[in-house]
Amino acid sequence: MPLDATFYRRLAITAAALASFRLGAHLPFPGLDAAYAARVLGSPNTVPAPISIFALGVGPILSALLLVEGAKLLFPDLLRWELADARHKIRLSRIGIALALLFTLVQATGLVISLEGVASLVIDPGFAFRATAVMTLVAGTALVIALVEIIDRHGLGAGLWLLFLTPALVELPYVLKEIVFDHASGIYPTSALVQAAAFSAVTAGAIAALILASRGAAATATTCVWTPLIANSTVTSLLLGFAMLFTSDANAAAGIASPSHPAWYPATAIAVAVIVWLYTRAYAHAGAPIPIPASVVAAVLAGIPIIGAALEYGLRVDLPFRATQLIIAATAGTVILMRWRSSCSGTTSPAPAESGISEVQP
């Protein structure tokens, strides 16, 4: 179906917001010798990510919203309260924003202090530099939140997830170029190339099928995007904690907590199953149940990262996108397309902000 002028206007706004996000990644915060930093930390022609005003990216926002999502899973009444009134959602989102800024303050302080330890990087070390740099990074996160809101309100939607995926999308041409070069050199076999392409296509198709089968239900979309993030954080923390109980070697403990270790696979499967069950319980309690069997959702969301890790670490297949990135991209893309297809046909379909894709609201 033909797309109207509104779609192209929203597309242009989304592109401008994403371009602004990338521009900010090339602007250093004040007080640093940017030329020296480029030589020491990155390419001579670019500003290294650790010293840009968006150095923390969407990390603090995701950390804050992970806590909010975890609270809704553990206390289903909170989710029911949120869905009962749009004002409740706004209030909860504001709490998430406040947490994100608090996390930014803590992370920015640690980053700035560590940068002061790099010889000749900071022009004038001291309190003035620390205060200015920390405030700049906090302002950077506030600007990221504003960009998310612009995309949600005036763009295509799914602002948080589009910004989350932007660094990977920027790196994609270079990753593909390296894969093609390795393949032409005989380092990367054709079988691995086929496996990577098949995995990406099947993942996108499986996630799209879940969203379409549930008619874009908010419960399904939210479960798809947050389950891998929560599972990854939980599994890494638990395995690392257990490993540290039995070994004093931090590197060995980190190896146990990584997808290259056999313990990671059953731990991930169990974590995903539990999280999907918690989402199923919470949304049923809130009167908005997931419209497809939880076992199907759990099987898909557990199978994708497990197969992806097996390909990457077991068979040494280079994947253009990690499993979590693929899941989020497929979910966000499917809901956005559903929204605009329904807009063109004049039917009603949930917008991305109403489908559990965008969590940062004014």
Secondary structure, DSSP 8 states (H G I E B T S, - for coil): ----HHHHHHHHHHHHHHHHHHHHTT-B-TTB-HHHHHHHHS-TTS--GGGBTTTTTTHHHHHHHHHHHHHHHH-HHHHHHHHH-HHHHHHHHHHHHHHHHHHHHHHHHHHHHHHHTSTTTBSS-SHHHHHHHHHHHHHHHHHHHHHHHHHHHHSSS-HHHHHHHHHHHHHHHHHHHHHHHHHHTTSS-HHHHHHHHHHHHHHHHHHHHHHHHTTT-HHHHHHHHHHHHHHHHHHHHHHHHHHHHH-S-HHHHHHHTSTTSTTHHHHHHHHHHHHHHHHHHHHHHTT---SS-HHHHHHHHHHHHHHHHIIIIIS----SS-HHHHHHHHHHHHHHHHHHHHHHHT-----GGGTTS-----
